[in-house]
Amino acid sequence: MTQGAGQGPEMRTPTVRDFRVPAYVHDAGPYAQSAGPHPQPAAPYDSTSGDPYDPTANPYAGPPEPYVRSSPYAGQPPLGETAVPAEQPEGYTPTERDLPVINRGDTVQVPVDPEAGQLPQPDDGPGPLFVVGDVHGYLDELVSALREKGLIDVEGRWAAGTSRLWFLGDFTDRGPDGIGVIDLVMRLSAEAAAAGGYCKALMGNHELLLLGARRFGDIPVNSGAGTATFQAAWLLNGGQKTDMERLQDHHLQWMARLDAMELADEHLLMHSDTTAYLDYGDSIEAVNDTIRETLTRNDADECWDLFRKLTKRFAFRDDGGAQAVRSLLDTYGGSRIVHGHSPIPYLRGEVGSEDSENSSPPVVEEPHLYADKLAIAMDGGVTMAGKLLVQQLPLDN
């Protein structure tokens, strides 16, 4: 999720000089090897020599041990703790936080169960279908969740045979190891393909945000409500110094080529709960091609407008939500939408209202089925003491 969806009263965006970026963002150091057990590429892609990146290199050496990484944002007070209105004003711009932040503190140490069982495989045809909600840099939680479902083994290798696994986007920002998450997903993609299954990923608004921060820095963009920059929005929404330092060419290329939506077993998979995808084409192929071409043109204002639109949220909530879902299903196919982006506690109204200001963080244990059972929300709120959800589809009613 991105905190800057701008559902609050329309406000003028602060000027560029109010969005100045710390020097470290422009002075990123060399690739930093992980202090934890999670694999890093043995020979990362070298843009000068042209050596390819091998996503299968350097697998887990053994069972992962818990580790903790400090975050430059840990302990910082939340900004803009205001209630979330039901509707978004026209012309909003994602330059201010709109969702209250529940600070989860340091990374939670998540043990991996060595007794988790193997995933049953069909005799023929494709394997079972799984989806993963927003990860936001919480690598330990991801490893634990994948292991619990039998998708990886105790050494972190693909163990699900012909199973199909979709990530719904938002791999970085807020959590301590977004680059480690991307490296894991890239490696699992190769291992799953070799086993006859697949592991694929969709474009989230935080991928657009990180790409923009690296490409355009503090170049001013027309936000629709003043002047903004990608760097400022990235920092405001949990951009991590360590991710920017470790970001390499093969990570950027991978993110820029991600699809925005896909249809799998009558499930329309997408990151954001918004109808803005309709602005980019009347078929899944058209949407994916248009968004990829937008990124290829490398125009800061055009990329910002794409980021702005895919940061919208809550289109399927409240009155008219089911009709909004139907408009997408009628256009792109499928019988249900599966999305991330908006944390389930906000969709259920458990936070962001006057009644919930003094309550404890809500507990999310499963996906949220809503909008006349036409939409499934998968963001369990791992950034706010929630759960990183991995779910097999179809979801039982």
N, C-alpha and C positions, 0 to 999 in steps of 0.2 A: 504494500500500500504506500501511497505518498501522502504526506500530511498536507500538501498544498493544493487540495482539490478546490478550495476557494468557495465553499458554500455559504460563507458568511456574508454580511453586508458588503456591497461593492465598495472597494477602497482603492485609492491610488497607490500603485506600487512604489516603494522607495526608489530613489535614483540609484544609478550605477555606483556612485561613490559610497552609498550606504551599504552596498553589497560587496565591499572589498574582500578579497580572498587572502587567507594567510599565505606567506611566501612558500610554505612547503608544497602547496599544490602545484606551483610552477617549477619546483626544483625536486622532482621525484627522483629518488635514488634507484639503485639497481634492484633487480628482483630479490626479494627477501625470502629466504627459505623458511618454511614453517618450523616452529618450535615443537609442534605436535607431531603425531604419527601420520597425518594425512598426506597422501603422496603429492609431490610436486614434479613437474616434467623434468626428466633427467637432461634433456637437451631441448630447451624451449626454442621456438621458432626464432630465427635470426633474420631480421629484415635486410641485413646487409649481405649475408652469405647465401641466403635462400634455403638454408637447411630446414627441412620440414619438422613439424612438431609431431611426435608420436604419442597419441593419447593412451596407448597401452603400456607405455614405459613406466617403470618404477611403481609396481603395485604395492599394496599394503605389505609390509614386512611381517606383520604379526597382529595379534589382537590389539585394537586401539586402547590406549590408556587415557583416562580422563585428563584434560588439560584446561587451563583457563588462560584467556588472553584479555588483556585490558583494552578497553575501548576508549578513544579520545572523547566519546560522548557520554560515557558512563557517569552517572551521578549528576548530569546537568539538569536543571529544572526544565520542565516542559514549557513551551510557549503557546500562547493563544488558547488557553483552556476555556473554550466556549462551547455551548451546546451546538449540536449539528442540526440545522434546519432541514426540513424534508425536501426542499426544492433548491436547485442551483440557479443563481441569477444568470442572465445572459451576459456573455462577455467576461466571465470570470477568468482569473489568471492564477496559475498554481505558484504563487510567490509568497504565500503565507500559510502557516499550518492551520488546518481547519478542524482536525480531530484532536481531542484531548489525548495526551500521551500518558500511559501508565508505565513508568520506568521499571523494567525488570531487573535492573542492576547488572552485576557481573554475569558472565556466561554460566548457565546452569550446567553442572557436570552430570552427564547422562550416561549411565552404564549400558554396555551392550550385552544382551543376554546370549551367552554362548549356546543355550539349549533351544533357541528358536528353530522351528522345524523347517523342512524344505517345502517349497511351494508346489502343490500338485500341478501336473501338466496334463493337457489333453492328449489323447492318442493321435489325433491329427488336427489340422487347422491351427489358427492362431491361438496363442495362450491368453490367459486372463488379462484384462485391461485395468491399469491403475493410474491414478492421477495424484499429483503432489501439489499442495498449496504453496503460498509464499514462504520462501526460506530465509531471505534477508540476512545471509551471512552466518546463520546458526548451524555450522557444520556438524558439531557433535550431535545436536538434536536430529539432524537429517540422517546421519549414519544410524542412530538408534532406531528411528522410525522405519527406515528401509530394512534394517535387520529384523525388526519385529514382524514385518510382513513377509519375510523370507525372500526378499528381492536381492539382498547381498548376503555373503557369508561373513563369518567372524573376522576374516581378513579384509573385508570391504570390497570383495570382488563380486561381479554379477553372478547370481546363483539361481536366477529365475527362468532359465531356459528360454522358451519361446514367448514368455510374457511380454506385454507391451506396457511401457511406462511413459507417461507424459508429465512434464513439469509445466506449470501454468505461468511461469515467469516470476520476476523479482528475486534474483539470486543474491544481490548485493545490498549494501547500505544498512545501517543501524547495527547489525550484528558484527562479530569480530573477524570473520574470515570469508568474505564474499568471493574472493579469488579462489580460495580452497574449494568452495562449493562449485564454482564453474569448472575447475579442474576435475573434480569428482564426476560431474555430469558428463563432461567430455570423454573421460575414460570409460565410464559405464556405457556410453553410447557405442563405443567400439567393441566392448566386451559383449554387450547384448546382441549386436549384429552378428558377431562371430558365433553366437549360440543359437541363432535363428529367431531371436526376438528383436525388440528395439527399445531404445531409450531416447526420447525426443523432448524438445523444449519449445515453448512459445515465448514471444516477445512481451515483456512486461514494461510498464512505464518507467521502472527504475533502470532497465537496460537502456532505454532511450535517454534517461537522465545522465547515466554514466558516460555513454557515448558522447552526448553533447558537452559534458564537462571536459572531457579529454580533447574533443575536436575544437570547440569554440571558446573554452575558458571564460573570460570575463568580457567577451565581445557583446555589446548591447544587442538585445533582441526586442522586437515589438511585442509586448505581452498582452496588448489589448486594454491595459489599465495603467500604462506607464512604461517605464524601462526596466528590464530585468536581464539577468545573465544565467546561463546554465550552471556556472560555478556556484553562484549564490544559491540557486535552487537545490543543487546537489548537497551543499553543506547544510542548508536548512533542513533537508530531509534525510539526515543521517549519513552523509557521505563520509567514508572512513579513510584517513590518511594512509593506512597500510594497504588498502585496496588500490588506491591510486598509485602508490609506489610500486606495486607488484603487477599492475596491469600491463600486459604485453600485446604485441601485434596479433598473435593468434587468438587472444581473448576478444579483442576488438572485432576481428573478422568473424568470429563465431557469433557474437551478439548481433552484428549487423545483418547476418543472413538468417536469423530466426524468423519463422512464420508468425503471423499475428493470430491466426485462428486455424482450426482443423476440425474435421468431422470424424469421429471414431465411434463405431457401434451406436449410431443414432444420437450420440452426444456431441453437441456443438461446443468445442473447447475454446476458451478465450480467456484473456487475463482480466480485463476490466468489465465491471458491471455497468456498461454504458451502451447506448445505441450509436455512438459516434463512429463505430466501424462502418455504418451505412454510408458515411461520407466518402469512403475509399473504394467502393465497388459493390456490384450486385451479385457477386459470387465469391466464394472463398479464395479461389485462385486470383481473382482481380484484386481483392483486398491485400493479399500477401504481396502480389507484384507491385501494387501502387506504393505500399509502405516501403518495400525494399528499394524501389526507384527513388522515393523521396530521400532516403538516407544516402543513396549513391550520389545524388545531386549536391549534397553537402552544403546546402543553403541554411544558414543559421535560423532565419525567421521561419522557413518552411519546416525545419526539424522541430523548432519550438512549438509551432502550431500543432504538429503531430503529437508531441509530448503532452501539450495542454489538453488535447481532446481525449487521449487515452488515460488521462488522470481523472477524468470525470467519474463519478460513482453514484450509486443508489438509484439507478434508473429502473431497477426491477423491484424496488421497495415501495411500500405505501400504495395509494390509489393509482391505478394505471400501470402498476408494475408488471402484471401478468400480460397486459396488452403490449407493453414494450418488449417483453420476451418473445411474444408471438410474432412481432414484426421482424425480429432477427431470425427466428426459426423459419418463417415463411420465405424469407429471402435466401438464407444459406443452407437450409435443410436441418434435419435432426428433430428429435422429440423433446430434448431437454438441453438447456445451457448449463455448462459447468464452468465456473469462474473463480478467480481469486480476488486480490486487490482490496476489497472492503472487508475488514475484520468482522467475523460473525457477531461479536458482542454489539457492534454498532447496528448491524442489520436487525438484530433481535431487540434493539432498544434498551439493552442492559447497561450501556454507558452512553455518555453524551447527552443526558437529560438531567433535569433538576433533581429527579428522584434518585439518581444514581451517584451524585457527587461524592457522597461520603461512604459509599458501599465498597466492599472488597472487590478486587479484580474478578470478573466472572470466569467460570471454568468452562472451557470448551472441550468436549470429548469426541465430537463427531461432526461431519458436515451439516450444513443448515439447508434444509429443503423448504422452499418458499415460493411465492408468486404462483399460486394455484398448482404447486408441485411441478412447475416447469423450469425452475432454476435451482441449482445446487451451488452453494457457496463453500469454498475450500480454504479460505484464509482463517485459520484458527487463532491468529493473533500471537504468533511466537515472539514478536517483539514486545508484547505487553503481558508477559507471564502466561500466555496461552499455550496452545499445543500446535506443533507442526503436524499437519494432517497428511496422511497417505491413505488413500481410499480405493478399494476395488469397486469397479462399476460392472453392472448397474447397481444403483443404490436401492435397497429395499424401501418400499413405502412404509 
